[in-house]
Amino acid sequence: MSEVIHPPAVQHMAQHVLSQLQEHRSRHPPNSRPTPLFVGVQGPQGSGKTFLTSCLRAYLASSPHALKITVLSIDDLYLPHSGLQSLAESHPDNILFQGRGQPGTHDVPLGTSVLKNLKKINELDAGSVDIPIFDKSLFNGKGDRVSAGETVKGPVDVVVLEGWCVGFFPTSKEVVEEKWKEPVPTLESDIFDMKTFVSVDHVLAINEQLKRYVEWWSALDAFIQIKGPSSAQLSIIYKWRLQQEHGMKAKNGGKGMTDDQVKTFVDRYIPGYVFFGDGVTRGFSGGEGTETERPPSWVGKGLSVTIGNDREFLHVSNF
């Protein structure tokens, strides 16, 4: 059998996970069962994070590593269809809540329960953990949670939590209002105009929802961030997501979004990157009392993977 050649980005990601796993295990007492290493993976729409995460899982599961990897996508933690409908109806003027995707559209108690149970899965009497699944094709693409999910049994070596906003932290009203005054980096206003798309109150509503996600992030031991080149970090998302849609339509006979629908789809995520994306490396930044900075727990254990216009590997750095 010929050897599988993994993309360079995956090789760097795997080496990062392996080194963090070794360090994680060294902190546990000898002859004890260590908890799984929890790794956050964040990347924008179309960047290939789901593909890279699946390759990472295959790499680490194969010889000589033979690790058991569990992947949990925050896309599978969305509220059921009825919950998404209720959220949209209760915020009729906020486009960010009209459909799944944003902080606030996930079932936070469900995610907390799954993560806590995965944290304990290597204990002798832990039993199994059910991983939920959200089917995006239901209700004409609006999606719904389905009952048949994956059941995971221990021992588990690594748990990966992946998603576009994994590691995004809430901030203060003052920081949101300050960023609101600034131009959107790497995006011309004819592509995306923040002030005609949303209001500052809409962004603050997302910020309020993000406070509930900090408990999820506190479970993470290490981190991998996938991003585009600094000169085009936001503008390139439109290109990547459009390529992704065209590729899918070429395989399924043309079923999918139009180019205009893809642009509208990406537009809804831009405020998240602008106002909260730096939380991955900075954690909380704001002005609550005397505290203005609170770095995330994975600082010093983070890997940044930069990819180019065509998702080719460029370089890595640590944070």
N, C-alpha and C positions, 0 to 999 in steps of 0.2 A: 504494500500500500504506500502510495507517495505521501510525503510529508506535507501537511497543510501549511501554507505560507500566510501568516496573518499580516494585515496592514501594519505599517510602522506605528501608527497611533495606538493600535491595540497592544503592540509589544511594549510600548512605553507605559500604557495604562496597567498592563499585567504586572510589569516589574514594580510599579508603584504599589499595587495592591499586595504583592508578595512581600515587599519590604515592610509595609505597614502591618501585615498579618503577623510577621515574625516578631515585630516589636510589640504588638498587641498581646500575643501569646506569652511573651517574656514577662509581662506584668502580672500574669496569673501565677498562683502558687504551684509548685511542682505537683504532678499527679492529680491535679484538679482538671475539671472540664471547663475550658475557657468559653466565654460567650462568643457568638459569631462576631467577626469584624463587620461593622456597618459602614458602608461607603456610599456617599451621595454622588450622583452623576447629573450634572446640569449642562444643558446645551439648548440653543434656540431651535425653533421649528425649521425642519429641512436640513439641519446640520449633520444628521445621521447618527444621533446619540443612541437611538434604539438599536440600530444596526451595529454600532460599535460596542454597545453593551452586550448584545447577543454574541458577538465575536469574542468579547472578553470572557464571557461565561464559558464558551466552548474551549478557549485557550486554557483557562484555569482548570477546567474539568478533565482535560486530556492529560496523558502521560507527558512528563514525569510528575506533574503536580497532583492530578486526581482529586481536586477539591470539589466539595459540594457547594454550589452557588445557588442562592435564591434571589430572583430579581422581582422587585415590586415597583410597578410604574404608578405614579400618582394619577395617571389617566384611568387606572382601574379603581381609584378611590373617589370618583365623582359621585355626587348625590344621585339617587335614582331619578328617572324621568320626572316623576311627580314633584320631587324636591327642587329640581332645576326649574320647573314651571313656576312653582311657588316663589322662588327667588326672583325670577324675571318679573313676575306680576307685582311683587312687593317693591321693585325698583324700576318702574316703567320708563323713567327718563334716563336711566344709566345704561348705555350701550354695552358697558363692560360686563354686565350681569345678564345680558340677553343671549343666553347660550352658555355651554360649558367652557372651561378653560381657566378662568381667573381664580385667584384665591377667593374663597367664599362659595365656589361651586363644588367643593369637595366635602365628603363626609368625614369631618375631622375626628369625631369620636371613633369611627370605624378604623381609620388609619392609626390612631393612637393605640387601639386595642391590638391590631395586627402587629404593629412594631413591638409593643411590650411582650406579646406572646412569642415573637421571633427571638427577642432578646433572651428569653428563658428556655428556648427550645432544646438546648443541650443539657438541661437538667434531667436527671434520671426518670422522673415521673411527669415530664412535660407534655407528653402526648403529641398531637399533631396540630398544625395551624392551617386554616383555610385562607387561601389568597383570593380575594374577590376579583371578578372580571367584569368590565364594562364594555358592552357591545355598541360601538359607535354607529353601526348601520341601522339600528332600530329607530322607529318613529321618524322615518324619512331623514335619517342622518343626525337627528338630535341625540339619539342614544339612550340606553337604559342599562341598569345593572342586571346581570343574568346570574342564575343560581349555581350553575356548574362552574366552579372555579378549581384552581389547583390546590391539592392538599400536600403540605410539606411536613415531613417527619425528620427529626434530628438523627444524628448530629449534622449541623450545618456549619461550614467554615466561614462563608462570607455572605452577607445580605447586601444587595445593591438596591438603593432607592433612587430611581431615575425620573427626571421630569424637567420641563422647561423652567419652572420657578423654584426648584429645589434649592434651598439655601438663601432665598430672598427674605430679607428681614424687614419688619416694619421700621418706620422712622418717625420723626416728630413732624407736627404740622408746620413748624417753621422751615424745616429742611424741604418738605414738599413744596411749600410756597416759594422758596428760593429757587429751586430747580424749575419751577413753573415759568419763571421769568426768563430762563436761559433758552437759547435755541437747541433743538434736538440734535445731538451729535451725529455726524455722518449721514444726516437725512435732510435734503432740501425740502422747503415748505411745499413745493409743488408735488412732492411724493407723499408727504404726510405733514399735516398741519395740526399740531396738538390742540391748539386753542379752539379750533372749529370742530374737532372730533369729540373731545370730552371737556368737562369743567374740572376745576380744581377740587370741587366737592366730590365728584365721581372718583377721583384718584384717592382722596382721603377715605372714601368708603372701602376701597380695596385695602388701604393701609390698615384700617381697623380690623378687617378680616384676617390680615396676615399675622396679627398678634396671636391668633389661635394656632398657627402653624409652627411657632417656635418650639413647641413641645416635640414635634416631629424631628426638627433639626437637632434637638439636644440628644437624640439617639445616635447621631452620626459620629463615627470615630475618625474618618478620613474623607477626602473629597477629590473629585475629578471634574474639572470644568472644561468644556469644549467650546471654542469661540472662533470667530473669524478674525481676519487681520484688523489691527486697530484703526486703519484708515477707512474701513467699511463695515464696522461691526454690526450696525443696524441695517444699513442699506442692503447688505448681502443676504439678509434673511429673506427678502422678497424674491431674490433670484433663486436661492436654494429651495424655497417652498414651491415655487413655480416649476422648477425642474422636477421636483418630487411628484407633483400632480401630473405633469405631462408623462412622466415615466409610468405612473400607475394607469393612466388612461390608454397609453399605448398597449398595455397588456390586457386590459379588460374590455376593449371595444369602445372606448371613449366615455365611460361613466366616470363622472367626477365634476369638480367645480370648473367654471369658466375662469379665464385669467382675471377678470374683474372681481369675481368672487374670492379668488385666492388673495388678491390685494386687500380686500375688505377683511378677510380672515386674519391676515398678518397684522393689519392696522390695530386690531383689538388687543394685541399683545405688546405693542410698542410702549405704551405707558408703563407696563410692568418692568421692562428692561431699563427705561429711563430713570424711574423713581426708586426702584428697589434692587436692580441687578447688581449693584456694587456691594450688596450685603454678603455675597459669596466670599469676598475677601475682607470686607470691613466689619461684617456683623451689624449690630445696632449702631446707628449714628444719629444723634439728635440732641435734644435738650431737656430730658426729663430730670428735673432736679439738678443735682451736681454732676450726674453721670452724663457724659457726652459720647463716649465710645465704649462698646463692649464687643470685642472681637469674637468670632465664632470659635467653637471648641476645636475645629479642625485646622486652624492656622498653625503652620509648621508641619502639617500633614496633608497639604493640598498640592495637586498637580494641575497645571493649566496646559491644555493641548490646543495649539493654534493651527487652524487649517485654512487653506486658501480658497480662492474663488470657486474652484471645482472640487472642493473638499479634500484636496491633496494635503498631506501632512507637511507642515512648515517647521514647527519647533515646539519644545516643551519648556516649561519653567515651573519652579516650585513657589508656593506661598504658604 
